[in-house]
Amino acid sequence: MTDRSSPHSQFDNKSQAWSARFSEPVSELVKRYTASVTFDKRLAPFDIEGSLAHARMLATIGILSEDDLQAINKGMQTIRDEIANNTFDWSLDLEDVHLNIEKRLVELIGDAGKRLHTGRSRNDQVATDIRLWLRNEIDIACSLLADLRQALANTALKHADTIMPGFTHLQVAQPVTFGHHLLAYAQMLGRDLERLQDCRQRVNHLPLGAAALAGTSFPIDRQQVADLLGFDAICQNSLDAVSDRDFAIEFCSAAALIMMHLSRLSEELILWMSPRVGFIELADRFCTGSSIMPQKKNPDVPELVRGKTGRVNGHLIALLTLMKGQPLAYNKDNQEDKEGLFDAADTIRDTLTIFVDMMAGIQVNKASMRSAALQGFATATDLADYLVRKGVPFRDAHETVALAVRMCEQRECDLSDLPLADLQTFHADIGEDVYDVLTLEGSVSVRNHVGGTAPEQVREQARRILADNA
């Protein structure tokens, strides 16, 4: 098996850097099985960034000459350009992104390229690369979460007075506003944003300098490297630095929660868009038709979000399982940390990007929402609260309203349709003012407290979110 800590002393005949240790070459099947370059080459910009900081530090402590440093800087720029122009020759024989870049650097600048690996191992190198890459992905995701919250808040402002039914058990419960409903998701996404920002703090620790597992005998300056790369802190234990993947697991956990929230919203969009409900329309660019039924408009994007949520959940479980049985320090198992992590980051990036556009362009059918809110005796709780304010104990008021609802069911009418005389048969204290609380508008407006569905509260909450994102 390959030891990532082996020194890179030669690159001949496309062989691995540790070939002098072995009497026969690695089989072609094993090469394909153990290689990671097909997916970890996306780390190349961060590998170069980390190498340049390491080179600068080595020059500062006298390990590299100024000429070596200039040659490394120049060679890395050439490699950057080749990668950007898709002319870089990625080799499966060199196993991963690190050896591919190092070999090309040696080809370009000679011995200076060989000196670059002094004082480090691929173990701390890859741990640094992943953290640099993930830090960047977290920043992108945080920005997209803020954009989506803003889109939801803007739509909520437009629909602070748009009444719809609120549900429990998918049964009509009480009237709410569409703006209030959307802001519930804005709150979820706010927690997601906080989680990612908190996760970023633990991601932003520098492993470089831990070398293979025990540190290095060279007088390195890890703080200088941390400062050059923008790390907030340095990993304090070399064994932990090279073997820790908590930060990746934590990110995948946050990503799974983001996808879970978006899946819940997707489920509602799918229901709301159904012709039997008809609350909303999604723009055509987020939907597809049927190969056989010309009338169909299918909400493919929300449906795929539901499906991709399971995929991201799976990446979290895979990482937890990957790490659960590993002894210290680095093990080849850890090569399996990347594909799931990469896919989780790609998925939330794409999903959030699409959702920002989709939610900003949603079309709302106010009439359908209002009609649905008039079904299911949505103001029944308001009648009970009315009786409580008249001095009736809540449990007695609850029973009284239940009897009134039964009468409405028999007459196939709403509570607001019952004549006052009929309502007074349930309680003598019911007066003309009862109809004020039995309207949809009266029901939502009276809930005028922090967190309530009153239009005034919806507008205030939406403005706070927009101000936070300003």
LUMDO-839942 format. One record per residue (C-alpha): residue number from 1; residue in three letters; x, y, z. Coordinates in nm, 3 decimals. Layout:
REM residues N
ATOM   num   residuo         x         y         z
ATOM   NUM       ALA         X         Y         Z
...
END
This chain:
REM residues 470
ATOM   num   residuo         x         y         z
ATOM     1       MET     0.000     0.000     0.000
ATOM     2       THR     0.104     0.360    -0.062
ATOM     3       ASP     0.230     0.575     0.226
ATOM     4       ARG     0.147     0.939     0.166
ATOM     5       SER     0.433     1.047     0.390
ATOM     6       SER     0.704     0.912     0.157
ATOM     7       PRO     0.961     1.167     0.034
ATOM     8       HIS     0.942     1.277    -0.329
ATOM     9       SER     1.296     1.226    -0.446
ATOM    10       GLN     1.246     1.134    -0.811
ATOM    11       PHE     0.998     1.119    -1.094
ATOM    12       ASP     1.124     0.881    -1.357
ATOM    13       ASN     0.941     0.683    -1.623
ATOM    14       LYS     0.607     0.803    -1.487
ATOM    15       SER     0.666     0.599    -1.171
ATOM    16       GLN     0.552     0.696    -0.825
ATOM    17       ALA     0.786     0.900    -0.609
ATOM    18       TRP     0.842     0.607    -0.374
ATOM    19       SER     0.925     0.355    -0.650
ATOM    20       ALA     1.279     0.288    -0.526
ATOM    21       ARG     1.129     0.115    -0.222
ATOM    22       PHE     0.950    -0.151    -0.428
ATOM    23       SER     1.069    -0.434    -0.651
ATOM    24       GLU     0.775    -0.429    -0.891
ATOM    25       PRO     0.542    -0.163    -1.026
ATOM    26       VAL     0.188    -0.112    -0.903
ATOM    27       SER    -0.064    -0.297    -1.118
ATOM    28       GLU    -0.283    -0.097    -1.356
ATOM    29       LEU    -0.595    -0.199    -1.165
ATOM    30       VAL    -0.446    -0.085    -0.834
ATOM    31       LYS    -0.343     0.244    -0.996
ATOM    32       ARG    -0.701     0.308    -1.100
ATOM    33       TYR    -0.837     0.187    -0.768
ATOM    34       THR    -0.611     0.403    -0.552
ATOM    35       ALA    -0.579     0.715    -0.767
ATOM    36       SER    -0.772     1.026    -0.671
ATOM    37       VAL    -0.657     1.270    -0.937
ATOM    38       THR    -0.979     1.233    -1.137
ATOM    39       PHE    -1.170     1.410    -0.861
ATOM    40       ASP    -0.914     1.586    -0.639
ATOM    41       LYS    -0.771     1.792    -0.927
ATOM    42       ARG    -1.033     2.051    -0.838
ATOM    43       LEU    -0.810     2.126    -0.537
ATOM    44       ALA    -0.532     2.247    -0.769
ATOM    45       PRO    -0.576     2.624    -0.710
ATOM    46       PHE    -0.570     2.569    -0.336
ATOM    47       ASP    -0.277     2.326    -0.356
ATOM    48       ILE    -0.079     2.592    -0.542
ATOM    49       GLU    -0.184     2.860    -0.295
ATOM    50       GLY    -0.071     2.645    -0.002
ATOM    51       SER     0.257     2.555    -0.173
ATOM    52       LEU     0.341     2.918    -0.243
ATOM    53       ALA     0.285     3.009     0.123
ATOM    54       HIS     0.497     2.713     0.230
ATOM    55       ALA     0.772     2.821    -0.012
ATOM    56       ARG     0.768     3.177     0.119
ATOM    57       MET     0.807     3.045     0.474
ATOM    58       LEU     1.093     2.813     0.373
ATOM    59       ALA     1.270     3.108     0.216
ATOM    60       THR     1.220     3.313     0.532
ATOM    61       ILE     1.389     3.048     0.748
ATOM    62       GLY     1.669     2.994     0.496
ATOM    63       ILE     1.573     2.653     0.357
ATOM    64       LEU     1.507     2.798     0.011
ATOM    65       SER     1.716     3.063    -0.159
ATOM    66       GLU     1.556     3.371    -0.307
ATOM    67       ASP     1.631     3.231    -0.653
ATOM    68       ASP     1.453     2.906    -0.563
ATOM    69       LEU     1.153     3.104    -0.438
ATOM    70       GLN     1.132     3.312    -0.755
ATOM    71       ALA     1.160     2.997    -0.967
ATOM    72       ILE     0.882     2.830    -0.769
ATOM    73       ASN     0.658     3.135    -0.802
ATOM    74       LYS     0.718     3.150    -1.175
ATOM    75       GLY     0.671     2.777    -1.224
ATOM    76       MET     0.346     2.774    -1.026
ATOM    77       GLN     0.212     3.058    -1.237
ATOM    78       THR     0.283     2.855    -1.548
ATOM    79       ILE     0.101     2.557    -1.396
ATOM    80       ARG    -0.194     2.781    -1.303
ATOM    81       ASP    -0.216     2.900    -1.662
ATOM    82       GLU    -0.194     2.546    -1.800
ATOM    83       ILE    -0.474     2.429    -1.571
ATOM    84       ALA    -0.689     2.730    -1.660
ATOM    85       ASN    -0.633     2.667    -2.030
ATOM    86       ASN    -0.695     2.291    -1.998
ATOM    87       THR    -0.347     2.212    -2.129
ATOM    88       PHE    -0.217     2.058    -1.807
ATOM    89       ASP    -0.138     1.688    -1.848
ATOM    90       TRP    -0.303     1.506    -1.558
ATOM    91       SER    -0.147     1.164    -1.504
ATOM    92       LEU    -0.315     0.872    -1.331
ATOM    93       ASP     0.030     0.727    -1.264
ATOM    94       LEU     0.100     1.019    -1.031
ATOM    95       GLU    -0.208     0.932    -0.828
ATOM    96       ASP    -0.325     1.272    -0.703
ATOM    97       VAL    -0.330     1.646    -0.757
ATOM    98       HIS    -0.024     1.703    -0.536
ATOM    99       LEU     0.218     1.475    -0.721
ATOM   100       ASN     0.092     1.591    -1.059
ATOM   101       ILE     0.165     1.952    -0.975
ATOM   102       GLU     0.498     1.870    -0.813
ATOM   103       LYS     0.617     1.667    -1.110
ATOM   104       ARG     0.528     1.945    -1.352
ATOM   105       LEU     0.701     2.199    -1.129
ATOM   106       VAL     1.020     1.990    -1.131
ATOM   107       GLU     0.999     1.966    -1.510
ATOM   108       LEU     0.972     2.343    -1.532
ATOM   109       ILE     1.230     2.458    -1.274
ATOM   110       GLY     1.442     2.158    -1.177
ATOM   111       ASP     1.587     2.111    -0.828
ATOM   112       ALA     1.406     2.412    -0.680
ATOM   113       GLY     1.083     2.221    -0.736
ATOM   114       LYS     1.223     1.921    -0.549
ATOM   115       ARG     1.314     2.138    -0.250
ATOM   116       LEU     0.958     2.268    -0.212
ATOM   117       HIS     0.839     1.959    -0.024
ATOM   118       THR     1.090     2.010     0.258
ATOM   119       GLY     0.918     2.012     0.596
ATOM   120       ARG     0.580     1.889     0.481
ATOM   121       SER     0.400     1.569     0.382
ATOM   122       ARG     0.110     1.502     0.155
ATOM   123       ASN    -0.080     1.428     0.475
ATOM   124       ASP    -0.075     1.785     0.602
ATOM   125       GLN    -0.074     1.918     0.246
ATOM   126       VAL    -0.407     1.759     0.154
ATOM   127       ALA    -0.562     1.854     0.488
ATOM   128       THR    -0.466     2.215     0.417
ATOM   129       ASP    -0.596     2.204     0.060
ATOM   130       ILE    -0.934     2.070     0.166
ATOM   131       ARG    -0.972     2.336     0.434
ATOM   132       LEU    -0.881     2.613     0.189
ATOM   133       TRP    -1.128     2.477    -0.065
ATOM   134       LEU    -1.405     2.425     0.190
ATOM   135       ARG    -1.358     2.772     0.337
ATOM   136       ASN    -1.422     2.912    -0.009
ATOM   137       GLU    -1.729     2.692    -0.060
ATOM   138       ILE    -1.871     2.800     0.276
ATOM   139       ASP    -1.832     3.166     0.181
ATOM   140       ILE    -2.020     3.103    -0.145
ATOM   141       ALA    -2.297     2.910     0.034
ATOM   142       CYS    -2.333     3.183     0.298
ATOM   143       SER    -2.373     3.445     0.028
ATOM   144       LEU    -2.637     3.236    -0.150
ATOM   145       LEU    -2.826     3.174     0.175
ATOM   146       ALA    -2.834     3.548     0.234
ATOM   147       ASP    -2.962     3.603    -0.122
ATOM   148       LEU    -3.238     3.345    -0.077
ATOM   149       ARG    -3.345     3.497     0.255
ATOM   150       GLN    -3.363     3.833     0.081
ATOM   151       ALA    -3.576     3.689    -0.200
ATOM   152       LEU    -3.814     3.536     0.055
ATOM   153       ALA    -3.831     3.860     0.254
ATOM   154       ASN    -3.907     4.068    -0.056
ATOM   155       THR    -4.187     3.832    -0.157
ATOM   156       ALA    -4.316     3.832     0.202
ATOM   157       LEU    -4.338     4.213     0.194
ATOM   158       LYS    -4.552     4.194    -0.119
ATOM   159       HIS    -4.780     3.938     0.043
ATOM   160       ALA    -4.793     4.051     0.403
ATOM   161       ASP    -5.173     4.083     0.365
ATOM   162       THR    -5.231     3.779     0.142
ATOM   163       ILE    -5.434     3.535     0.348
ATOM   164       MET    -5.394     3.160     0.313
ATOM   165       PRO    -5.480     2.864     0.535
ATOM   166       GLY    -5.227     2.753     0.789
ATOM   167       PHE    -5.215     2.377     0.831
ATOM   168       THR    -5.143     2.119     1.094
ATOM   169       HIS    -5.164     1.753     0.991
ATOM   170       LEU    -5.233     1.897     0.641
ATOM   171       GLN    -5.574     2.002     0.777
ATOM   172       VAL    -5.687     2.364     0.775
ATOM   173       ALA    -5.597     2.504     1.116
ATOM   174       GLN    -5.595     2.885     1.130
ATOM   175       PRO    -5.558     3.168     0.880
ATOM   176       VAL    -5.207     3.300     0.823
ATOM   177       THR    -5.056     3.523     0.560
ATOM   178       PHE    -4.847     3.399     0.273
ATOM   179       GLY    -4.574     3.640     0.378
ATOM   180       HIS    -4.570     3.490     0.727
ATOM   181       HIS    -4.546     3.140     0.580
ATOM   182       LEU    -4.248     3.233     0.363
ATOM   183       LEU    -4.069     3.397     0.653
ATOM   184       ALA    -4.078     3.069     0.843
ATOM   185       TYR    -3.834     2.939     0.581
ATOM   186       ALA    -3.631     3.257     0.604
ATOM   187       GLN    -3.586     3.179     0.973
ATOM   188       MET    -3.471     2.823     0.894
ATOM   189       LEU    -3.223     2.953     0.640
ATOM   190       GLY    -3.101     3.208     0.894
ATOM   191       ARG    -3.010     2.923     1.127
ATOM   192       ASP    -2.842     2.747     0.835
ATOM   193       LEU    -2.637     3.060     0.772
ATOM   194       GLU    -2.534     3.079     1.137
ATOM   195       ARG    -2.433     2.712     1.134
ATOM   196       LEU    -2.212     2.757     0.828
ATOM   197       GLN    -2.052     3.068     0.972
ATOM   198       ASP    -1.983     2.879     1.293
ATOM   199       CYS    -1.849     2.579     1.099
ATOM   200       ARG    -1.614     2.809     0.908
ATOM   201       GLN    -1.437     2.901     1.232
ATOM   202       ARG    -1.331     2.540     1.286
ATOM   203       VAL    -1.249     2.486     0.920
ATOM   204       ASN    -1.015     2.784     0.927
ATOM   205       HIS    -0.734     2.617     1.125
ATOM   206       LEU    -0.399     2.545     0.957
ATOM   207       PRO    -0.280     2.179     0.951
ATOM   208       LEU     0.035     2.249     0.743
ATOM   209       GLY     0.343     2.190     0.953
ATOM   210       ALA     0.214     1.867     1.105
ATOM   211       ALA     0.400     1.687     0.823
ATOM   212       ALA     0.329     1.313     0.810
ATOM   213       LEU     0.206     1.284     1.169
ATOM   214       ALA     0.475     1.403     1.415
ATOM   215       GLY     0.576     1.747     1.289
ATOM   216       THR     0.910     1.821     1.127
ATOM   217       SER     1.270     1.866     1.240
ATOM   218       PHE     1.303     2.188     1.038
ATOM   219       PRO     1.252     2.522     1.220
ATOM   220       ILE     0.932     2.608     1.036
ATOM   221       ASP     0.717     2.914     1.111
ATOM   222       ARG     0.361     2.789     1.104
ATOM   223       GLN     0.220     3.125     1.208
ATOM   224       GLN     0.368     3.290     0.900
ATOM   225       VAL     0.200     3.031     0.678
ATOM   226       ALA    -0.129     3.075     0.863
ATOM   227       ASP    -0.112     3.451     0.812
ATOM   228       LEU    -0.028     3.417     0.443
ATOM   229       LEU    -0.321     3.183     0.386
ATOM   230       GLY    -0.570     3.370     0.602
ATOM   231       PHE    -0.614     3.102     0.867
ATOM   232       ASP    -0.744     3.217     1.204
ATOM   233       ALA    -0.558     2.955     1.405
ATOM   234       ILE    -0.310     2.667     1.388
ATOM   235       CYS    -0.395     2.302     1.454
ATOM   236       GLN    -0.232     2.234     1.789
ATOM   237       ASN    -0.162     1.862     1.765
ATOM   238       SER     0.017     1.712     1.467
ATOM   239       LEU    -0.160     1.375     1.493
ATOM   240       ASP    -0.500     1.540     1.501
ATOM   241       ALA    -0.407     1.788     1.227
ATOM   242       VAL    -0.349     1.522     0.960
ATOM   243       SER    -0.625     1.282     1.061
ATOM   244       ASP    -0.911     1.515     1.159
ATOM   245       ARG    -1.211     1.534     0.927
ATOM   246       ASP    -1.456     1.673     1.182
ATOM   247       PHE    -1.476     1.994     0.982
ATOM   248       ALA    -1.590     1.803     0.671
ATOM   249       ILE    -1.849     1.609     0.871
ATOM   250       GLU    -1.973     1.930     1.031
ATOM   251       PHE    -2.008     2.092     0.690
ATOM   252       CYS    -2.199     1.793     0.553
ATOM   253       SER    -2.427     1.807     0.855
ATOM   254       ALA    -2.498     2.175     0.787
ATOM   255       ALA    -2.548     2.096     0.417
ATOM   256       ALA    -2.795     1.819     0.503
ATOM   257       LEU    -2.995     2.061     0.717
ATOM   258       ILE    -2.999     2.317     0.436
ATOM   259       MET    -3.125     2.056     0.192
ATOM   260       MET    -3.382     1.931     0.442
ATOM   261       HIS    -3.524     2.284     0.475
ATOM   262       LEU    -3.528     2.334     0.099
ATOM   263       SER    -3.691     1.993     0.058
ATOM   264       ARG    -3.971     2.094     0.293
ATOM   265       LEU    -4.026     2.413     0.096
ATOM   266       SER    -4.011     2.212    -0.227
ATOM   267       GLU    -4.282     1.980    -0.100
ATOM   268       GLU    -4.505     2.280    -0.034
ATOM   269       LEU    -4.433     2.432    -0.375
ATOM   270       ILE    -4.530     2.102    -0.538
ATOM   271       LEU    -4.856     2.088    -0.343
ATOM   272       TRP    -4.934     2.455    -0.397
ATOM   273       MET    -4.873     2.423    -0.772
ATOM   274       SER    -5.109     2.128    -0.810
ATOM   275       PRO    -5.424     2.234    -1.001
ATOM   276       ARG    -5.632     2.092    -0.713
ATOM   277       VAL    -5.474     2.355    -0.488
ATOM   278       GLY    -5.367     2.628    -0.730
ATOM   279       PHE    -5.198     2.861    -0.482
ATOM   280       ILE    -4.896     2.942    -0.699
ATOM   281       GLU    -4.734     2.915    -1.041
ATOM   282       LEU    -4.364     2.858    -1.095
ATOM   283       ALA    -4.196     3.017    -1.393
ATOM   284       ASP    -4.175     2.788    -1.694
ATOM   285       ARG    -3.794     2.776    -1.681
ATOM   286       PHE    -3.815     2.568    -1.362
ATOM   287       CYS    -4.062     2.315    -1.501
ATOM   288       THR    -4.089     2.056    -1.778
ATOM   289       GLY    -4.368     1.893    -1.971
ATOM   290       SER    -4.468     1.537    -2.041
ATOM   291       SER    -4.360     1.326    -2.335
ATOM   292       ILE    -4.718     1.205    -2.382
ATOM   293       MET    -4.952     1.450    -2.202
ATOM   294       PRO    -4.932     1.794    -2.365
ATOM   295       GLN    -5.115     1.973    -2.084
ATOM   296       LYS    -4.864     1.887    -1.813
ATOM   297       LYS    -4.640     2.139    -1.634
ATOM   298       ASN    -4.427     1.944    -1.390
ATOM   299       PRO    -4.238     2.109    -1.100
ATOM   300       ASP    -3.915     1.924    -1.177
ATOM   301       VAL    -3.681     2.151    -0.982
ATOM   302       PRO    -3.861     2.113    -0.645
ATOM   303       GLU    -3.897     1.740    -0.706
ATOM   304       LEU    -3.526     1.704    -0.775
ATOM   305       VAL    -3.446     1.900    -0.460
ATOM   306       ARG    -3.640     1.643    -0.260
ATOM   307       GLY    -3.440     1.368    -0.429
ATOM   308       LYS    -3.102     1.533    -0.392
ATOM   309       THR    -3.166     1.585    -0.022
ATOM   310       GLY    -3.136     1.210     0.031
ATOM   311       ARG    -2.809     1.217    -0.158
ATOM   312       VAL    -2.658     1.485     0.067
ATOM   313       ASN    -2.786     1.302     0.375
ATOM   314       GLY    -2.604     0.996     0.245
ATOM   315       HIS    -2.275     1.186     0.218
ATOM   316       LEU    -2.303     1.279     0.586
ATOM   317       ILE    -2.358     0.919     0.691
ATOM   318       ALA    -2.076     0.803     0.463
ATOM   319       LEU    -1.828     1.044     0.624
ATOM   320       LEU    -1.934     0.948     0.976
ATOM   321       THR    -1.891     0.582     0.884
ATOM   322       LEU    -1.557     0.651     0.715
ATOM   323       MET    -1.410     0.798     1.032
ATOM   324       LYS    -1.563     0.581     1.301
ATOM   325       GLY    -1.302     0.303     1.297
ATOM   326       GLN    -0.981     0.482     1.205
ATOM   327       PRO    -0.684     0.476     1.441
ATOM   328       LEU    -0.448     0.772     1.445
ATOM   329       ALA    -0.307     0.915     1.229
ATOM   330       TYR    -0.355     0.934     0.850
ATOM   331       ASN    -0.500     0.629     0.673
ATOM   332       LYS    -0.571     0.571     0.307
ATOM   333       ASP    -0.940     0.552     0.399
ATOM   334       ASN    -0.935     0.929     0.412
ATOM   335       GLN    -0.907     0.950     0.037
ATOM   336       GLU    -1.277     0.864     0.043
ATOM   337       ASP    -1.359     1.189     0.223
ATOM   338       LYS    -1.354     1.402    -0.092
ATOM   339       GLU    -1.611     1.285    -0.344
ATOM   340       GLY    -1.904     1.303    -0.103
ATOM   341       LEU    -1.783     1.633     0.039
ATOM   342       PHE    -1.737     1.779    -0.309
ATOM   343       ASP    -2.080     1.663    -0.417
ATOM   344       ALA    -2.250     1.800    -0.104
ATOM   345       ALA    -2.095     2.142    -0.166
ATOM   346       ASP    -2.183     2.134    -0.537
ATOM   347       THR    -2.540     2.033    -0.458
ATOM   348       ILE    -2.614     2.307    -0.209
ATOM   349       ARG    -2.445     2.564    -0.432
ATOM   350       ASP    -2.657     2.469    -0.735
ATOM   351       THR    -2.976     2.426    -0.532
ATOM   352       LEU    -2.946     2.761    -0.355
ATOM   353       THR    -2.860     2.939    -0.681
ATOM   354       ILE    -3.172     2.801    -0.850
ATOM   355       PHE    -3.394     2.868    -0.548
ATOM   356       VAL    -3.297     3.236    -0.534
ATOM   357       ASP    -3.425     3.285    -0.888
ATOM   358       MET    -3.725     3.055    -0.848
ATOM   359       MET    -3.860     3.214    -0.530
ATOM   360       ALA    -3.809     3.568    -0.659
ATOM   361       GLY    -4.032     3.492    -0.960
ATOM   362       ILE    -4.313     3.299    -0.794
ATOM   363       GLN    -4.668     3.396    -0.900
ATOM   364       VAL    -4.934     3.390    -0.627
ATOM   365       ASN    -5.305     3.319    -0.675
ATOM   366       LYS    -5.452     3.524    -0.391
ATOM   367       ALA    -5.812     3.421    -0.468
ATOM   368       SER    -5.732     3.049    -0.440
ATOM   369       MET    -5.550     3.102    -0.112
ATOM   370       ARG    -5.837     3.302     0.034
ATOM   371       SER    -6.095     3.050    -0.082
ATOM   372       ALA    -5.900     2.768     0.083
ATOM   373       ALA    -5.871     2.965     0.406
ATOM   374       LEU    -6.250     2.987     0.420
ATOM   375       GLN    -6.269     2.609     0.435
ATOM   376       GLY    -6.224     2.400     0.745
ATOM   377       PHE    -6.352     2.654     1.001
ATOM   378       ALA    -6.018     2.832     1.022
ATOM   379       THR    -6.153     3.094     1.265
ATOM   380       ALA    -6.281     2.843     1.521
ATOM   381       THR    -5.994     2.921     1.759
ATOM   382       ASP    -6.075     3.291     1.728
ATOM   383       LEU    -6.430     3.222     1.847
ATOM   384       ALA    -6.292     3.027     2.143
ATOM   385       ASP    -6.055     3.315     2.227
ATOM   386       TYR    -6.352     3.554     2.201
ATOM   387       LEU    -6.540     3.354     2.464
ATOM   388       VAL    -6.235     3.344     2.690
ATOM   389       ARG    -6.221     3.723     2.680
ATOM   390       LYS    -6.586     3.713     2.794
ATOM   391       GLY    -6.477     3.518     3.101
ATOM   392       VAL    -6.542     3.162     2.981
ATOM   393       PRO    -6.269     2.910     3.081
ATOM   394       PHE    -6.077     2.802     2.771
ATOM   395       ARG    -6.171     2.435     2.794
ATOM   396       ASP    -6.541     2.527     2.817
ATOM   397       ALA    -6.499     2.769     2.527
ATOM   398       HIS    -6.329     2.495     2.326
ATOM   399       GLU    -6.628     2.261     2.381
ATOM   400       THR    -6.877     2.535     2.296
ATOM   401       VAL    -6.709     2.613     1.963
ATOM   402       ALA    -6.688     2.242     1.878
ATOM   403       LEU    -7.070     2.227     1.907
ATOM   404       ALA    -7.100     2.533     1.684
ATOM   405       VAL    -6.874     2.372     1.424
ATOM   406       ARG    -7.095     2.063     1.427
ATOM   407       MET    -7.396     2.281     1.346
ATOM   408       CYS    -7.205     2.442     1.058
ATOM   409       GLU    -7.115     2.102     0.919
ATOM   410       GLN    -7.480     2.002     0.922
ATOM   411       ARG    -7.581     2.326     0.747
ATOM   412       GLU    -7.276     2.324     0.518
ATOM   413       CYS    -7.181     2.680     0.611
ATOM   414       ASP    -6.902     2.868     0.788
ATOM   415       LEU    -6.907     2.997     1.144
ATOM   416       SER    -6.935     3.351     1.011
ATOM   417       ASP    -7.252     3.249     0.825
ATOM   418       LEU    -7.441     3.150     1.141
ATOM   419       PRO    -7.699     3.409     1.251
ATOM   420       LEU    -7.630     3.577     1.584
ATOM   421       ALA    -7.935     3.411     1.740
ATOM   422       ASP    -7.797     3.067     1.658
ATOM   423       LEU    -7.453     3.157     1.794
ATOM   424       GLN    -7.613     3.281     2.117
ATOM   425       THR    -7.770     2.939     2.170
ATOM   426       PHE    -7.418     2.821     2.241
ATOM   427       HIS    -7.340     3.110     2.480
ATOM   428       ALA    -7.550     3.407     2.580
ATOM   429       ASP    -7.251     3.645     2.597
ATOM   430       ILE    -7.188     3.627     2.222
ATOM   431       GLY    -7.265     3.966     2.072
ATOM   432       GLU    -7.259     4.141     1.734
ATOM   433       ASP    -6.887     4.207     1.773
ATOM   434       VAL    -6.823     3.834     1.727
ATOM   435       TYR    -6.826     3.876     1.350
ATOM   436       ASP    -6.517     4.095     1.374
ATOM   437       VAL    -6.316     3.795     1.493
ATOM   438       LEU    -6.479     3.548     1.256
ATOM   439       THR    -6.339     3.720     0.946
ATOM   440       LEU    -6.007     3.609     0.799
ATOM   441       GLU    -5.867     3.960     0.819
ATOM   442       GLY    -5.972     3.992     1.181
ATOM   443       SER    -5.813     3.660     1.266
ATOM   444       VAL    -5.469     3.745     1.128
ATOM   445       SER    -5.461     4.111     1.235
ATOM   446       VAL    -5.532     4.036     1.600
ATOM   447       ARG    -5.215     3.824     1.623
ATOM   448       ASN    -5.005     4.138     1.639
ATOM   449       HIS    -4.710     4.033     1.851
ATOM   450       VAL    -4.352     3.932     1.780
ATOM   451       GLY    -4.365     3.614     1.574
ATOM   452       GLY    -4.735     3.653     1.494
ATOM   453       THR    -4.897     3.646     1.151
ATOM   454       ALA    -5.039     3.999     1.161
ATOM   455       PRO    -4.941     4.191     0.846
ATOM   456       GLU    -4.769     4.455     1.059
ATOM   457       GLN    -4.547     4.188     1.217
ATOM   458       VAL    -4.475     4.025     0.880
ATOM   459       ARG    -4.356     4.354     0.736
ATOM   460       GLU    -4.139     4.426     1.038
ATOM   461       GLN    -3.979     4.081     1.029
ATOM   462       ALA    -3.915     4.103     0.653
ATOM   463       ARG    -3.755     4.444     0.691
ATOM   464       ARG    -3.526     4.311     0.964
ATOM   465       ILE    -3.407     4.033     0.733
ATOM   466       LEU    -3.349     4.275     0.448
ATOM   467       ALA    -3.158     4.507     0.681
ATOM   468       ASP    -2.939     4.217     0.800
ATOM   469       ASN    -2.849     4.143     0.438
ATOM   470       ALA    -2.786     4.505     0.341
END
